[in-house]
Amino acid sequence: MAFFEPARQLYLKHGFEFCGPFADYPEDPNSCFMHQALHTTASQIRLCGQ
């Protein structure tokens, strides 16, 4: 749907990529699925309370 194109472009601009449905979601012509890989190094990980 063209109405959502600006939102999709915003997500793409910020590193998201299109992917297939996940979990139990079925293919749907009115939906799109996107994901973004998160890369974390050990120095960026902080445990709660520390």
N, CA, C and O atoms as CSV, one atom per row, in Angstrom:
chain,resi,resn,atom,element,x,y,z
A,1,MET,N,N,0.849,-1.169,0.000
A,1,MET,CA,C,0.000,0.000,0.000
A,1,MET,C,C,0.903,1.244,0.000
A,1,MET,O,O,1.776,1.380,0.858
A,2,ALA,N,N,0.695,2.119,-0.936
A,2,ALA,CA,C,1.535,3.307,-1.109
A,2,ALA,C,C,1.528,4.216,0.120
A,2,ALA,O,O,2.494,4.941,0.360
A,3,PHE,N,N,0.458,4.183,0.887
A,3,PHE,CA,C,0.346,5.020,2.081
A,3,PHE,C,C,1.497,4.769,3.052
A,3,PHE,O,O,1.952,5.696,3.720
A,4,PHE,N,N,1.975,3.516,3.138
A,4,PHE,CA,C,3.020,3.147,4.090
A,4,PHE,C,C,4.438,3.285,3.538
A,4,PHE,O,O,5.401,3.043,4.265
A,5,GLU,N,N,4.586,3.662,2.285
A,5,GLU,CA,C,5.911,3.748,1.672
A,5,GLU,C,C,6.864,4.687,2.421
A,5,GLU,O,O,8.031,4.332,2.589
A,6,PRO,N,N,6.428,5.861,2.876
A,6,PRO,CA,C,7.352,6.712,3.634
A,6,PRO,C,C,7.879,6.027,4.906
A,6,PRO,O,O,9.049,6.186,5.255
A,7,ALA,N,N,7.040,5.285,5.580
A,7,ALA,CA,C,7.479,4.568,6.785
A,7,ALA,C,C,8.492,3.491,6.419
A,7,ALA,O,O,9.506,3.336,7.100
A,8,ARG,N,N,8.230,2.753,5.360
A,8,ARG,CA,C,9.177,1.713,4.927
A,8,ARG,C,C,10.524,2.327,4.558
A,8,ARG,O,O,11.570,1.768,4.890
A,9,GLN,N,N,10.508,3.458,3.884
A,9,GLN,CA,C,11.752,4.122,3.506
A,9,GLN,C,C,12.515,4.601,4.743
A,9,GLN,O,O,13.745,4.558,4.772
A,10,LEU,N,N,11.795,5.051,5.747
A,10,LEU,CA,C,12.444,5.473,6.993
A,10,LEU,C,C,13.161,4.290,7.647
A,10,LEU,O,O,14.308,4.417,8.075
A,11,TYR,N,N,12.492,3.154,7.724
A,11,TYR,CA,C,13.122,1.963,8.302
A,11,TYR,C,C,14.345,1.540,7.485
A,11,TYR,O,O,15.381,1.203,8.058
A,12,LEU,N,N,14.238,1.554,6.168
A,12,LEU,CA,C,15.375,1.196,5.317
A,12,LEU,C,C,16.549,2.144,5.545
A,12,LEU,O,O,17.701,1.714,5.604
A,13,LYS,N,N,16.252,3.428,5.673
A,13,LYS,CA,C,17.292,4.441,5.898
A,13,LYS,C,C,18.072,4.157,7.183
A,13,LYS,O,O,19.250,4.498,7.291
A,14,HIS,N,N,17.410,3.537,8.147
A,14,HIS,CA,C,18.042,3.280,9.443
A,14,HIS,C,C,18.510,1.842,9.600
A,14,HIS,O,O,18.653,1.349,10.719
A,15,GLY,N,N,18.748,1.171,8.484
A,15,GLY,CA,C,19.411,-0.121,8.517
A,15,GLY,C,C,18.537,-1.349,8.557
A,15,GLY,O,O,19.054,-2.463,8.644
A,16,PHE,N,N,17.230,-1.188,8.496
A,16,PHE,CA,C,16.355,-2.352,8.468
A,16,PHE,C,C,16.356,-2.949,7.069
A,16,PHE,O,O,16.583,-2.248,6.083
A,17,GLU,N,N,16.103,-4.240,6.992
A,17,GLU,CA,C,16.023,-4.954,5.711
A,17,GLU,C,C,14.739,-5.759,5.674
A,17,GLU,O,O,14.230,-6.197,6.706
A,18,PHE,N,N,14.226,-5.947,4.473
A,18,PHE,CA,C,13.035,-6.777,4.310
A,18,PHE,C,C,13.400,-8.237,4.548
A,18,PHE,O,O,14.510,-8.674,4.243
A,19,CYS,N,N,12.463,-8.966,5.087
A,19,CYS,CA,C,12.652,-10.400,5.317
A,19,CYS,C,C,11.286,-11.077,5.194
A,19,CYS,O,O,10.265,-10.414,5.016
A,20,GLY,N,N,11.287,-12.363,5.290
A,20,GLY,CA,C,10.035,-13.112,5.243
A,20,GLY,C,C,9.333,-13.072,6.581
A,20,GLY,O,O,9.885,-12.570,7.560
A,21,PRO,N,N,8.127,-13.594,6.633
A,21,PRO,CA,C,7.377,-13.642,7.887
A,21,PRO,C,C,8.138,-14.449,8.946
A,21,PRO,O,O,8.909,-15.349,8.611
A,22,PHE,N,N,7.922,-14.130,10.189
A,22,PHE,CA,C,8.573,-14.851,11.276
A,22,PHE,C,C,7.509,-15.404,12.216
A,22,PHE,O,O,6.337,-15.032,12.155
A,23,ALA,N,N,7.955,-16.300,13.082
A,23,ALA,CA,C,7.056,-16.980,14.032
A,23,ALA,C,C,5.925,-17.636,13.241
A,23,ALA,O,O,6.179,-18.340,12.264
A,24,ASP,N,N,4.701,-17.413,13.652
A,24,ASP,CA,C,3.553,-18.042,12.987
A,24,ASP,C,C,2.804,-17.091,12.065
A,24,ASP,O,O,1.685,-17.381,11.640
A,25,TYR,N,N,3.426,-15.947,11.754
A,25,TYR,CA,C,2.760,-14.995,10.874
A,25,TYR,C,C,2.712,-15.542,9.450
A,25,TYR,O,O,3.727,-16.009,8.934
A,26,PRO,N,N,1.547,-15.487,8.814
A,26,PRO,CA,C,1.450,-15.942,7.415
A,26,PRO,C,C,1.838,-14.820,6.458
A,26,PRO,O,O,1.861,-13.648,6.832
A,27,GLU,N,N,2.140,-15.196,5.224
A,27,GLU,CA,C,2.340,-14.195,4.171
A,27,GLU,C,C,1.048,-13.396,4.054
A,27,GLU,O,O,-0.041,-13.962,4.149
A,28,ASP,N,N,1.157,-12.107,3.853
A,28,ASP,CA,C,-0.013,-11.246,3.755
A,28,ASP,C,C,0.331,-10.110,2.789
A,28,ASP,O,O,1.323,-9.413,3.001
A,29,PRO,N,N,-0.451,-9.908,1.750
A,29,PRO,CA,C,-0.127,-8.860,0.773
A,29,PRO,C,C,-0.192,-7.446,1.367
A,29,PRO,O,O,0.344,-6.507,0.779
A,30,ASN,N,N,-0.842,-7.288,2.527
A,30,ASN,CA,C,-0.946,-5.975,3.156
A,30,ASN,C,C,0.113,-5.741,4.225
A,30,ASN,O,O,0.121,-4.691,4.868
A,31,SER,N,N,0.998,-6.701,4.420
A,31,SER,CA,C,2.029,-6.578,5.444
A,31,SER,C,C,3.411,-6.745,4.829
A,31,SER,O,O,3.574,-7.392,3.794
A,32,CYS,N,N,4.398,-6.152,5.483
A,32,CYS,CA,C,5.780,-6.425,5.120
A,32,CYS,C,C,6.517,-6.723,6.422
A,32,CYS,O,O,6.109,-6.280,7.495
A,33,PHE,N,N,7.577,-7.461,6.314
A,33,PHE,CA,C,8.354,-7.860,7.479
A,33,PHE,C,C,9.766,-7.328,7.295
A,33,PHE,O,O,10.354,-7.437,6.219
A,34,MET,N,N,10.296,-6.752,8.361
A,34,MET,CA,C,11.633,-6.179,8.304
A,34,MET,C,C,12.391,-6.581,9.564
A,34,MET,O,O,11.795,-6.883,10.598
A,35,HIS,N,N,13.702,-6.579,9.456
A,35,HIS,CA,C,14.531,-6.886,10.616
A,35,HIS,C,C,15.779,-6.024,10.573
A,35,HIS,O,O,16.134,-5.458,9.540
A,36,GLN,N,N,16.435,-5.939,11.721
A,36,GLN,CA,C,17.706,-5.229,11.807
A,36,GLN,C,C,18.618,-6.037,12.719
A,36,GLN,O,O,18.265,-6.329,13.861
A,37,ALA,N,N,19.780,-6.393,12.216
A,37,ALA,CA,C,20.747,-7.132,13.015
A,37,ALA,C,C,21.377,-6.172,14.023
A,37,ALA,O,O,21.781,-5.062,13.678
A,38,LEU,N,N,21.452,-6.617,15.258
A,38,LEU,CA,C,22.082,-5.817,16.302
A,38,LEU,C,C,23.432,-6.436,16.611
A,38,LEU,O,O,23.523,-7.619,16.940
A,39,HIS,N,N,24.461,-5.644,16.506
A,39,HIS,CA,C,25.814,-6.122,16.760
A,39,HIS,C,C,26.302,-5.511,18.067
A,39,HIS,O,O,26.330,-4.290,18.219
A,40,THR,N,N,26.681,-6.361,19.000
A,40,THR,CA,C,27.134,-5.909,20.305
A,40,THR,C,C,28.485,-6.527,20.611
A,40,THR,O,O,28.698,-7.721,20.399
A,41,THR,N,N,29.378,-5.723,21.102
A,41,THR,CA,C,30.677,-6.238,21.526
A,41,THR,C,C,30.639,-6.467,23.031
A,41,THR,O,O,29.786,-5.917,23.727
A,42,ALA,N,N,31.547,-7.265,23.522
A,42,ALA,CA,C,31.586,-7.573,24.950
A,42,ALA,C,C,31.719,-6.306,25.787
A,42,ALA,O,O,31.166,-6.241,26.885
A,43,SER,N,N,32.436,-5.302,25.297
A,43,SER,CA,C,32.617,-4.073,26.071
A,43,SER,C,C,31.341,-3.241,26.158
A,43,SER,O,O,31.241,-2.349,27.000
A,44,GLN,N,N,30.364,-3.525,25.296
A,44,GLN,CA,C,29.106,-2.786,25.319
A,44,GLN,C,C,28.066,-3.428,26.227
A,44,GLN,O,O,27.043,-2.813,26.528
A,45,ILE,N,N,28.315,-4.643,26.660
A,45,ILE,CA,C,27.338,-5.373,27.473
A,45,ILE,C,C,27.529,-4.977,28.939
A,45,ILE,O,O,28.631,-5.051,29.481
A,46,ARG,N,N,26.439,-4.560,29.559
A,46,ARG,CA,C,26.479,-4.219,30.974
A,46,ARG,C,C,25.380,-5.007,31.649
A,46,ARG,O,O,24.217,-4.924,31.253
A,47,LEU,N,N,25.734,-5.765,32.655
A,47,LEU,CA,C,24.751,-6.560,33.376
A,47,LEU,C,C,23.973,-5.668,34.337
A,47,LEU,O,O,24.513,-4.701,34.873
A,48,CYS,N,N,22.701,-6.000,34.551
A,48,CYS,CA,C,21.867,-5.222,35.475
A,48,CYS,C,C,22.504,-5.203,36.866
A,48,CYS,O,O,22.960,-6.231,37.366
A,49,GLY,N,N,22.528,-4.048,37.466
A,49,GLY,CA,C,23.055,-3.909,38.807
A,49,GLY,C,C,24.559,-3.780,38.879
A,49,GLY,O,O,25.111,-3.706,39.977
A,50,GLN,N,N,25.235,-3.749,37.762
A,50,GLN,CA,C,26.704,-3.621,37.785
A,50,GLN,C,C,27.145,-2.348,37.105
A,50,GLN,O,O,28.342,-2.071,37.028
